[in-house]
């Protein structure tokens, strides 16, 4: 095997036998979802990566074991389907009554099978069926009504065997070859287009849709095997062997061949519940990583013994840091070479925590959670864990495909020595953000009157500047800077247009106090009166009216020109808000998102706009009467916090919080990105160096020390204290990539499944998704720490360097100063150039 754990000979052999069918009879389907395609090259590289040589598990995971579901019974056979997330990189399927993972299923021709995917582990793992492994990922023919097995003529009438997809007990298609569950019909629609996009929706939404089940009756003669596979993650195929009514196999041979080996998981990974961390356990023995990793990531507290989970975390962090010391051949390539191992680390951390404490990490609440509701901390953390595992694994697939388009390997590692970063220093508390020496160019809170000097309806075009702070801030066309103070006239109609894609995950809300539901304060709603008004009695108080694709989603109205006047609690928020959590392609496909407001009551305080998904983005609204007089001269209520400061090195990079972490830094190696660097990538590499340094510093933490003795709680706290700086790194990397302009993609609508996409169009949704989802998850995790009675920063620990090492760390300071100065100059020249 080479240094990446790949056996080149195995790759050659597998490549030769891979059954490619580029000419497919499968029709194109247009769906509102991001396409997860994977190239042959990257699939092969992934397929053979697993346990290090010499690490033979004492316990093993069985793959491909023969299994006949519902033996010795007749009639419909229900197969409870689950995913073992720990059995490989993306996990493998399990079926009740079958041994191991991805068993070889023996299904009887003409019998009805119901695959029950209601278990939470099936989220992001919709089961599909194809005549060759991995279905549309390759692409090859799937089981569809218009695709015939063998010599059958069933395609002429669209009656070929196909899965039938059910949701909440209701069939979502038209085709049927199972009369007991739907009238027999030949049709192209077998329910996949309705169900598949839902598996990308947030976990709570997905659970709220009801049980997901897939029926299959293979009723045609066929002398070969076919395969089950995952519609979202490639590399999870399992074999299906058909048998006749007497139990005879239709094909004794295993044909077609499965084009890859299942991942083998080493003993250390089995114990941790992770993948590919074997060999990275921090140890002084020769089998350890040596000085390619720091000597520690987790500092032990004297009163609490370091847990097995903490040991696993150190190994996975070593794998990540070692893999994130890379050469830089180009901006997009460097992003992928950094983000793939970064994502793998996050997935491993989440998997390991789920495996370590299954009894603690339980929640009896399913379905969406009402905004502002309070629930047990585990119920907040569990969706974050599953989201990390499933979403980031699917993004890894896209990044591998992007690298393949760029002609690059998955890894481009260089060795960086961490020999001096071995001993923990005394506990320290350091600010992770500091003001730089450059004036803040993002003006915030500037007074602005939209549509000044005009009458009638006023359209206010909203955008989000992701670079103006940690979470980003709103921008309004025609207004200066970010989060302007809007002057709105009483009784005038305003339409807030949020169609720009920067608004994804940033639904605007309106409240009488800053941050609305995030702080549990009154929002503008039909039943909440401003001041002394009696409008709450008939549900006619001022409230936003939410539109989607030109259609009002509520009942309440105080704007007769767009909807009949009506008093009602429903103003459209409940219909629109969940959609802002859906994948970017889905969200864009829903049509224009617009919010109308007419404030028609007397009120002598200000009101506020805010983001329904991210706290800390509030802006002020000052109300004026028809004569232009302020209804409140004072700025009250107070917002309660200052806006973020972005300047200096952060300004040049488009990041937040990195000014104290430009290299050299005594908590970091000499560099994370190896040279020589081309001029086109040098600035981006300088930004990567500082954000990786910030992450390494943030992810060296104490274990324990909070007076908590419950191991599950201490492990959850460690996970969060590690994951917050980890997420901050990912967000900064995505922001910096977007700022370069390298991934600008003009795609605005649905993508045909299997359609080719440019590298930019593969990576832009990933970068935007990282920014908006991981910033939201940071806020959720901070809330979990608060619920556990601890804070984010109480357990930082640092490296202690020798005098010689400290001297060496300053040797490249002049080069860093030059690079940072270039970045600052470019920032000052065009801070708003992208917007």
Secondary structure, 3 states (H helix, E strand, C coil): CCCCCCCHHHHHHHHHHCCCCCCCCCCCCEECCCCCCCCHHHHHHHHCCCCCCCCCCCCCCCECCEECCCCCCCCCEEEEEEEECCCCCCCEEEECCCCCECCEEEEECCCCEEEECCCHHHCCCCEEEECCCCHHHCCCCECCCCCCCCCCCHHHHCCCCCCEEEECCEECCCCECCCCCCCCECCCCCCHHHHHHHHHCCHHHHHHCCCEEEEECCCCCCCCCEEEEECCCCCCCEEEEEECCCCCECCCCCCCCCCCCCCCCCHHHHHHCCCCCCCCCCCCCCCCCHHHCCCCCEEECCCCCCCHHHHHHHHHHHHHHHHCCEECCCHHHHHHHHHHHHHHHHHHHHHHHHHHCCCCCCCCCCCCCCCCCCCCHHHHHHHHHHHHHHHHHHHHHHHHHHHHHCCCCCCCECCCCCCCCCEECCCCCCCCCCCCCCCCCCCECCEECCCCCCCCCEEEEEEEECCCCCCCEEEECCCCCECCEEEEECCCCEEEECCCHHHCCCCEEEECCCCHHHHCCCECCCCCCCCCCCHHHHCCCCCCEEEECCEECCCCECCCCCCCCECCCCCCHHHHHHHHHCCHHHHHHCCCEEEEECCCCCCCCCEEEEECCCCCCCEEEEEECCCCCECCCCCCCCCCCCCCCCCHHHHHHCCCCCHHHCCCCCCCCCCCEECCCCHHHHHHHHHHHHHHHHHHHHCCEEECCCCCCCHHHHHHHHHHHHHHHHHHHHHHHHHHHHHHCCCCCCCCCCEECCCCCCHHHHHHHHHHHHHHHHHHHHHHHHHHHHHCCCCCCCCECCEECCHHHHHHCCCCHHHHHHHHHHHHHHHHHCCCCCC
